[in-house]
Amino acid sequence: MVASPRRLSALKKRFHVERLCAVLLLLSSLAWAQARPEDGAHEWQLWTGGGHGVSGRTSHTGVWNVGLRYGWVLTRPHGPGWLCGRFEYAVDALPVFLVFQRANTAYGVGVNPLGLKWNFATRGRVAPYVELGGGMLFTNHEVPSRTSSVNFTPGGAVGTHFLGSDHNWSVELRYMHISNAGLVHPNPGINTIQVRVGVGAFRLGKRAHR
């Protein structure tokens, strides 16, 4: 008996969700040496996020993505008072990026080579941050429909790390704009608000230990 296309699509989505859960459980069980977002630290993180369009004719569009992050904390604390913090540069690889549209569900992959992150210099287990960045998204269907399968993804986020003894969790609110930047016309774009959750660690390099 041959499964219907709708049945196959549901099975593929279930497989991706189960694989993500398995990886999250694996990472949460690893015993990383805990470090704060200090100068010289490297950040490793697995994250997932999702949200919805917020304006225009694409407001019905939903998104869900999974990514891997690697970051470098480059500076010592700078700035006055509560603005004092450390600058981090980060890159993200997105092996899973789903865009749920009325016409279809587009599957894509992405890369964010530009992540400019400011980690506020707190002393407790709560470490807030702000971030600006952007990258590119490649999908098997046009996003939005009848536009382009190649898009750019600038955005920003406000979030917090919750530091633990072995690893840390992060929760953030992220704005992402998906647009082809005029590669084709029309170019309506998609403005999304997403919630992202991640698990990872800051690890100090050999130079930081000296």
N, C-alpha and C positions, 0 to 999 in steps of 0.2 A: 504493500500500500504506500503510495507516494504522498508525503505531507504537503499541505497547501503552502503557498508563499507566505501567507499570514502566519501560519504555524511555525514555519522556519524562522521568520523574523522574530517571533516571540522567544523561540529557543535560543537564538543568537544573543538577544538582549539579556536573557536569564544567565547565559554562560558568562557574559562580561561582568554582570553584577556579582556572581558567585566567585569569579576570579579575583575581583577587587576586594571582596570581603576576606578571602584567603590571604591575600598579600598584606592587608591591614593587620590581620591577626598575627601574621608572622613578624611584621615589623614591631608591633607593640610588645612582643615577647623577647626582643633582642635586648641584651644588657649593654647599652652604650654608656661610656663614661660621661657623666653629666657635665656640661659646660654652659655658661651663659653666653649670650651674644656679645662676646668680648672681642677686642681687636686681635686679629690673628686666628679667630675661630672660623671653621667651615661649617656651613649648614647643609644637612641632608634632610629631605622631606618627601613623603608621599602624600598627596592631597587629592581630594575630590570636591567638586562644587556643582551647584545647579541653581537655576533661577528662571526668570521670565522677562520677556520684553515689556517695556514700560510706556512706550508712546508710539503714536502713528499707526499706520496700517499693519505693522509687524508686531503690534503689542500682544498678539495671541501666541507668538513664538516662544517655545521653551528651549532651554539648553541644559546639558549635563556634560561634565568633563572630568577627566582624571589626568593627573600630571605628576612628574618627578622634578624636584628642584635641587639645584646645587648652588650654594652662595658663599661669598667671601666677605667677611667683616673686615673692612679695610682701614678704619681709623679708630683712634682713641676718642673718648668723649669730647664733644665740642658743643658750644651753644650756651645761652644763659638760662639759669633756673630750670623750670620744668621742661624746657625745650631741649635741654642737653641730651645728646644721643650719639650713636655711632652709625656711620654710613656703611651699608652693605650693598654689594653688587650681586645679582642673582640671575640665573637662567633657568628656564622651565622647558621640559619636553612633554608634549601632550599626546600620548598614543591613542587616547579615546576622547572624541569630541562629538557629541550628538546634538543635532539641531532639529527640534520637533516643529515642523511646519504643517500648515493645512494640506498642502499638496503632497508632501512626503516627509520622511525622516532622513536627514542627511547625516552620513557618517564621515568623520574627518579626523585628521591629525594636524597638530600644530607645533609651533616652536615660538617661545618668547625669549629672544636673546637680550632683551633690555629690561632689567628689573632694578629700579633704583629705590632702595629701601632704607628708611630711617628708624633704627631701633632706639627707643628712648632708654636712657641710662637709669633704670630703676634697680633697687637692691633686693626686692622681695622675689617671690616666685611668679609674679605677674609681670610680663614684659611687653608692653604695647608697642605698636609700630604703625607707620604709614608708608605707602608705597605707590610709585608711578611706574608704568612700564608699557610694553607693547610687543607685538609679534605678528605672525602670519598664520592663517588657517587655510587648509586645503581639504575640500570635501568632494564626495562622489556625486552630489547634486548641487545645483545652484542655490546659494544662500544670499539674500532671500530668493524665492523662486523667480525665474526668468531674469536673473542678473548675472552673477559670476560664481564660479566654484573656487576662486582664489580671493581671499579677503585679508584685511589687516585688522588687528585687535588691540587698539590702544585702550588703556583703562587705569584705574587707581583703586586703592583699597585702604581700609582702616581695620586693624586687627590686633589680636593679643596672643602672645605665647603664654602657656601655663606650664612652667618648668617643673619637672619631676626629678626623682633621683636617678632614673634610668633613661628617660626620654621626655619629650615635651609634646603637648598638643597645641594646636592653634585654631582659632576661630576668627573669621573675618567677614566683613561686608564689602563686596567688590562691585564696582561699576565697570562694565565692558561694552565698548562700542565695536560692532562688527560691520565693516564697510569695505568696498572694493576700491575706494579712493579715486573713483573716476575712471577705472579701467574699462568699464562699460556703462552705458546709460539705459535706463535710469539707475540711480544709485541711492535708494531709500535708506539703506543701513538698518541696523538693529541696535537699539539701546537696551541693555539688560542690567538688571540688578541681581547679583548672585550671592549666595552664602557658601563659603568654602571652609572645609574642615581638613586639618592635616595632622600627621604624626611624624616626628623626626627628632633630630638632635643637633646641637652645636658641638663640634669636636675641635679641640685645640690642636694645632699643628705642632711639629717638633720645635720650630723656632719660638713659639709662644711659651713653651715649657722651660726655655733656657733663662 
